[in-house]
Amino acid sequence: MLATITAIGDDNFSVVDLTTVLDPSGSSTQHYGPYPSMSPDSGTCGNDWADDTFDRHFTVRNHGGSITVVEQFKDGSFMTPSTSLFAGPQSPGACQSGLYNGGLIRAGVTGSMHGYFIIPLAPGQMQTSTDPHCNAVTSSDANCDTMTFINTHFNCTYQVDCSVTTFLFHYSAGDQSLIQHEWKNASSDRGGNNGDIRSS
């Protein structure tokens, strides 16, 4: 999987139709979504710096009994500040080490975002449902999130015995009189965090 990501690039991997990339034969992948979703977005200081709106797409790849779930976050946008209880003015990269830590982000900043999660299932874990909805128990797409999809389609519990091992999110705000306007939030195997979106 990492070789595929490296070959086509993180940004392309976030938005491409993975059924054609991971399985040209069309026999070992299943696609679910899009599921319109919203979520507060936490930064490196622990505060929620923005609210995100995006479509969730899940691709399930079964390669010789080894199952990997890829969740893509497509057609995303963000707006500051977050409306969550944990909102704060710190920029997403404010608590990164380096020259530009300690940044703040003002209200009213908007931009685009996309990203992905890689969730491999351990040996012995299996798919228990192919229901097309995000929630396979209630046959509903309401309030879709990663936990709901994983916990209702597989015999494992999200972030307990099946977890995200690789991730990347790319945020872009354009100019908007910002000091920095690009932020990458990524796992160490995708280069770690880089940049920031900050107004001061």
C-alpha positions in Angstrom: 0.0 0.0 0.0 2.8 2.5 0.9 4.5 1.8 -2.4 1.3 2.7 -4.2 0.9 5.9 -2.3 4.5 6.9 -3.0 4.1 6.0 -6.7 1.1 8.2 -7.3 1.6 10.8 -4.5 -0.3 11.6 -1.3 -2.6 14.2 -2.8 -3.6 11.9 -5.7 -4.1 8.9 -3.4 -6.5 11.0 -1.4 -8.9 11.7 -4.3 -8.4 8.9 -6.9 -10.8 6.0 -7.5 -9.0 3.4 -5.5 -10.8 0.5 -7.0 -8.9 1.0 -10.2 -5.6 1.7 -8.5 -5.6 -1.1 -5.9 -7.4 -3.7 -8.0 -7.4 -3.2 -11.8 -9.1 -6.6 -12.2 -12.1 -5.4 -10.1 -12.3 -8.6 -8.1 -10.8 -7.9 -4.6 -12.1 -4.4 -3.7 -15.4 -2.9 -2.6 -16.3 0.8 -2.6 -18.6 2.4 -0.1 -19.8 6.0 -0.1 -19.8 8.9 -0.6 -21.2 9.7 2.9 -21.5 13.5 3.5 -19.9 14.3 6.8 -18.8 17.1 9.1 -16.2 17.1 11.9 -14.3 19.5 14.1 -10.6 19.5 13.3 -8.0 19.3 16.1 -4.6 20.9 15.8 -1.2 20.0 17.4 -2.1 21.9 20.6 -5.2 19.8 21.2 -7.7 22.5 20.4 -10.2 22.3 17.6 -9.1 25.0 15.1 -11.7 24.6 12.4 -14.8 22.7 11.3 -14.5 20.4 8.2 -17.1 19.3 5.7 -16.3 16.5 3.3 -17.4 13.2 1.7 -16.2 9.9 3.2 -15.3 7.1 0.9 -14.3 3.6 2.1 -12.4 1.1 -0.1 -12.1 -2.4 1.3 -9.3 -4.5 -0.2 -9.2 -8.2 0.5 -5.9 -9.6 -0.8 -5.6 -13.3 -0.1 -7.6 -12.9 3.1 -5.6 -9.9 4.3 -8.0 -7.0 4.6 -7.1 -3.3 4.5 -9.6 -0.5 4.7 -8.8 2.9 3.1 -10.9 5.8 4.1 -10.7 8.9 1.8 -11.8 12.4 2.7 -12.8 14.0 -0.6 -14.2 17.4 -1.7 -13.4 18.8 1.7 -13.5 22.3 3.0 -12.8 24.0 6.4 -13.9 27.1 8.2 -12.5 28.8 11.3 -13.2 28.9 14.1 -14.5 25.5 15.2 -17.9 25.4 16.8 -16.9 22.6 19.1 -16.6 22.8 22.9 -12.8 22.4 22.4 -12.4 25.3 20.1 -9.4 27.6 20.5 -7.5 30.2 18.6 -4.2 28.3 18.2 -3.3 27.5 14.5 -3.2 23.8 13.5 0.6 23.7 13.7 1.0 25.9 16.7 2.5 23.3 19.0 4.8 21.7 16.4 8.5 22.1 17.2 10.3 24.5 14.9 10.6 28.1 14.0 6.9 28.9 13.5 5.3 27.3 16.5 2.9 29.4 18.7 0.7 30.6 15.8 -2.9 31.8 16.0 -5.6 31.6 13.4 -8.4 34.3 13.1 -12.1 33.6 12.5 -13.4 33.5 9.0 -10.6 31.7 7.3 -11.8 29.1 4.7 -10.0 26.6 2.5 -9.9 23.2 1.0 -8.8 19.8 2.5 -8.5 16.2 1.5 -6.8 13.2 3.1 -6.9 9.5 3.9 -6.6 6.8 6.6 -5.1 3.4 6.1 -6.7 0.8 8.5 -5.3 -2.8 8.2 -7.2 -5.6 9.9 -5.2 -8.1 12.0 -5.1 -11.8 11.0 -8.4 -13.4 12.0 -10.5 -10.3 11.7 -13.0 -10.3 8.9 -15.7 -8.4 7.2 -19.2 -9.2 8.6 -21.4 -7.0 6.4 -21.5 -5.6 2.9 -24.4 -3.3 3.6 -24.0 -0.2 1.5 -24.8 2.2 4.3 -22.2 3.8 6.7 -24.0 2.1 9.6 -24.6 -1.5 8.6 -26.7 -2.2 11.7 -29.3 0.6 11.2 -28.9 0.8 7.4 -28.3 4.6 7.8 -25.8 7.1 6.6 -26.7 9.7 9.2 -23.8 10.9 11.5 -21.3 8.8 9.6 -17.8 8.5 11.0 -14.9 6.1 10.8 -15.9 4.2 14.0 -19.4 3.6 12.8 -18.3 2.2 9.5 -15.6 0.0 10.9 -17.5 -1.3 13.9 -20.6 -2.3 11.9 -18.9 -3.8 8.9 -16.1 -5.8 10.6 -15.6 -8.0 13.7 -13.2 -5.6 15.3 -13.4 -2.3 17.3 -12.0 0.9 15.8 -8.9 2.1 17.6 -8.9 -1.0 19.9 -8.0 -3.9 17.7 -8.1 -2.2 14.3 -6.5 1.2 14.1 -5.3 3.8 11.7 -1.6 3.1 10.9 -1.0 5.7 8.2 -2.7 9.0 7.5 -2.4 12.3 5.7 -4.5 15.4 5.5 -3.6 18.4 3.3 -5.1 21.8 4.0 -4.9 24.9 1.8 -6.2 28.3 2.5 -4.8 30.4 -0.3 -3.6 33.9 0.5 -6.3 35.6 2.7 -3.5 37.8 4.2 -2.2 34.8 6.1 1.4 34.3 7.2 1.2 30.7 6.3 -1.6 29.0 4.3 -0.6 25.3 3.8 -0.6 22.6 6.5 0.0 18.9 6.2 -1.1 16.7 9.1 0.5 13.3 8.6 1.8 10.1 10.2 5.6 9.8 10.4 5.7 7.3 7.5 4.2 10.1 5.3 6.6 12.7 6.5 4.9 14.0 9.6 3.3 17.4 10.1 4.6 20.3 8.0 3.6 24.0 7.5 0.8 25.8 9.2 -2.3 27.9 8.5 -1.9 31.0 10.7 -2.7 34.7 10.8 -0.2 35.6 13.5 
